Amino acid sequence: MKTQEYTEVTIVGTDDTGLIANITNLLFERGINIENLDQAVQDGLFRMTMHVDTAEMVCRPETLRDDLHELGEELGVSIQIRFPAESTAKRLGILVTKESHCLEAILEAKRDGELDAEIGVVIGNHSDLESIATAHDIPFYDIGDENGTPDEEQLLTLLSEYDVDLVVLARYMRILGPEVVFRYERQIINIHPSLLPAFPGAEPYRQALDAGVRIAGVTAHYATTDLDQGPIITQRAFNVPADATETDLQRRGQPLEADALLEAIKLHLSDSIYVHQGTTHLRNGVDTEAVQLGTPEELHNANPSVPIDERTEQNVEAETG
């Protein structure tokens, strides 16, 4: 099923008896058929996403939106609706802190015509990168307090106001709360300076050095409520010199962070990937030579392609005489 053809309804809030029945009844009364429904509860927080057919509904879209909003207030949950016509032009909301390399790479890709999406808004928990967004005529909002703690209610309001389809964590140095993650499930891409699942959390390059790794890297993945454990989309790797410092790894990793994140964004926007049983896969028909999920082709070709223990019977006979 191509969910893009249907209207999407997302409900997030405190789990309560009768919640699903109230919402589905409202839709049924307006001649709306539910095509797909996915729900989950975590730590008392309820999330449900429905894809519904509104082609023959007996009310206007704005009336349905108002009715769902009013019902959400009565039930104490947030209900958002996105009609197919609204989701044709994908729109990005970019979250940042102080490091600029990923934001700049995305903005430059958009400027150069390499990114098939609108960039609706840049949101920071500090104001450091406001001038970069402003130079590209992108609205910028600082939602952090003096310590950089973000106001996630304001964040959700901004993402809704700017009709964001994909949230990009461009080195956003804060953990998103479950309400944000639940609301935008499979619509949040993060870049982490580590070859996940190794070294999740804070200071991953320092963790890598402490572990004595010879190869380090970066991972772009879908964000979930489990920190740095979401489905992996793209990765990049680089060698770690014997005398490397954390700063050295940051300098080597930053260009790859931007590259892996931008590749992941393009794959998502082009609907080239899907998630099945917690793992990201390329869709049938996608040109695998046109994308880089891991190491570059030249490195792949330099590695042995046949295990040593897969010797032919003739070779074995020759060696044993």
N, C-alpha and C positions, 0 to 999 in steps of 0.2 A: 504494500500500500504506500503510495506517495503521500505522506502526511501534508505536504505543502499545498495540496489541493483542498484541504479541509480547514475549517476554522478551528483555532486552538484556544482552549479554555484552561487556565491554570489557577488552581486554588491552593493557598498556603495559609496555615493557621493552626490553632490548637485543635487537636483531635476531639471530636464530640459525637455522641450518638445522633443519628439521623442526618448528619451533614450531607452525605452523598445523596440520600433520598430527596432532600430539599432542592438540591441543585439539579438533579436529573429530572425531577418533576417540573421545575420551571422550564427547562429546555423542551420537555415533551409537550407541555401546554402551548408552546409557541411553534409547534410543528418541526422541531429540530431532532434529527436522528443522530444518536451517538455511534460513531464508527469504531472508536478505539478508546480505551480507558486504562490508565496506569496510575497506581496509587502506592504510597509508602508512608510509614510512620516511623519517626526516629526521635527518641527522647521526648515524646509527647507532642512533637511537631508533625502535623499532617501535610502531605503534599499530594495533589492529584492533578494529572494532566489528561485532558480529553481532546480528541479530534472529532469534530462533529460536522455534519452536513447541514449547512444553513441555506442551501439553494432554494428550498421551498418553505422557509419559515414565514410565519404570518405576522411579522412585525418588522419594523425598520431596524437596521444595524445599530443606530444610535439609541433606539429604545431598548434593545436587548442589552447593550452595554450598561445603560442606566439601571435596568432591572437587576442585572447581575451585581452591580456595585451596591445597590440598595440591599439586596439579599446578603451580600458579604458583610455589610455593616450589621445587619440583624444577627448573623451567625457568628460574628467576631472573627471573620477570616478575610483575607485579601483575595479578590477574584479579578483576574485579568483576561481579556479576550483579544485575539488577533485574527482578523479576517484575511482570507487569501490575498485580496487585492493589496492589503497593507504589508504583506510579507514578501512581495515580489522583489523589491529593492532592498537588499540586505544592508543593515546599518550596524556599525560597530560602536561600542562604548569601550574606551580604553582607560584602564585604571593604572595609575603610576604613583611612584613615591619620589625618588630623587635621581635615580639612574636614567639617563636619557637615551641610551643606544637603541633599545627596542622601539621606543616611541618614534624616534627619528627614522628608523628603518621602515616602519609602517607608513609614516607620513610621506616619505620619499617614494615608496612603492606606489602609493595612491597618486602622487603628483606625476609620476612617470607612466601612469596608465597600466601598471602591473597588478593592480588590486581592483577586482570587480565588486566594489562595495562603497557605500558612503561611510564617512567617519562622522558620526553624529555629535560626539562629545568626548572630552578628555576629563577625567575625574581623578584628583589626587588627594592623598591624605597629608600632603604638604604642598606649598605653592611654588616649589622650586622650578617646575617645568612649565609654568604658565606661559612664559614668553615664547616657548617653542610652539605650543598649540596656537597661541595668538598669531604668530608669524604665518601660520597656515590657515588662518581664519576659522579655526575650530573653537567652539565654546569651551572654556575651562572652568571647573569648579573645585575649590578646596573644601573638602568635607571633614578635615581633621582638626582636632583641637591643638593646643600648644604642644602636646606630646605626640601628635600624629594619630591619636585614636580616632577612627572614622565614625561618623554618624551614619549608620547603615539604613536608618529610615529615610534620610535625605538621599542616600545612594539609590535606594529602590525607587524613590520618587523621580529622580533624574533619569534613571534607566527607562522608566515608564514614559516620562514626558518626551524623551527623545526617541521613543519607539525602537529601542535597541534589540537587535536580533542575536548578536554575538558579543559577549563580554570578553575582553582580552586583558589579561593580567600581565602588563608589560613591565615586569620587575616591580610589581606592587607588593610591598613588604609588610603585608598584613594578612592574617588568616580570615577569610570570609566566613561570616556566620551562616548557620544552617538555613536560615530563612532565605538568604540570597542564593545559596547553592541550590536549594530545593526548587526555588522559583525558576531558575535558569539551568536546570539539569541538561547536560550535554550541549550547553550553550555558553560555557565558560572554558576558555583555554588559558592555561598557565605555562610559563617557562620556568624551569627549575635548573639551576646550575649543578647538575649531577646526572649521572647515568642511572636514573631510577630503575629498580626500586632501592638501590643503595643510596645511603646518605640523605634521607628525607629531613625536612625541617630546617632549622637555622644553621648558618655557617657551613654549607655543604662542602665548599672548597677546603675549609679547615679540616673538616671530617675526613676528606679524601687524603689530605697530606698526613694526618695522624694515622691513617690506615696503611700508609706506604704504597698507595696505588701507583702503577706505571702508566696507566691510561685513565684520563678523566674525561668528562663530557657534559652535555646538557640534554635536557628532555623537555619537549613540549607535550602536554597531556591535558585531557579534560579534567577539570577540577571536580572533586566530590567532597562529601563531608569527612572522608578519611584523608588526612593531610598527606599530600603528595603521593597518593595511591591510586589516582584515577587512571583510566585507560590511556596508554601511551600512544602518541600520534607520530612524532618524529624525534630523532636523536642525532647528535653529532659528537665526535670524539676527538681527542688530541693527546699527544704524549706529554708526560710529566717529567721534566728534567730532574736529575738527582738532587740538585740544590735549589729547587723551585720554592718560592714563598707563596703565601696566599695571594698576595698582590699579583705575582706572576700568573697564577692560574686565572685570576679575574681578567687580566689583560688578554690572555689566550682565549678565554671562554666567552667574553662579551660579543665578539663578532659572530660566533657560532650560536649564541643565545638568540641574537636578532635573526639569524638565518633560519634556524629551526622553528622559531615562533612564526615567522612570516610564511614558511612552507606549510605549517599546520593550519594557519588561517586560510590560505588558498585552498587547501584540500577540503576544509570544512565548507567554505563558501561555494565551492563547485560541486558539493554533494558527492565527492569522490570516496568518502569513507563512511563507515557505519560501525556501531559498537554491538558486538554479540558476545554474551556471557563474559562481560568485563574486558574484552579485548577488541582493539580497533582493527578493522579490515578494509582493504581497498575493494571497491565495488567492481563487479565484472565489467570489462570494457575499458577500464582506466589504463592509460598508457603508462606502464611501470617505468619506462625509460625517461619519462618526462617529469618524474617526481623523485625526490631523494628522501627516503625514510630514515636511512642510517648513514653509513660511511659512503664516500664518493666511489664511483664505479672503478676508478683506477686502483684504489686500495682493495676493493673487492676482488679485482682480477689478479692482484699480486699475491693473494692468499692461496694456499693449496686447495684444490677443489675435490680431491679424492682422499679419503682416510687411508692411512698407511696400511691398516689391516685388511683393506679391500684389494689384496693382490690376486692376480689371476692364478688359476691352478697351474698354468705353465711355469709361472715365475716361482711358485712354491716348489714344484718338481725340480726345476733347475737348481734351486738353492740347496735342496736336500740330496741332489744327485741320484 
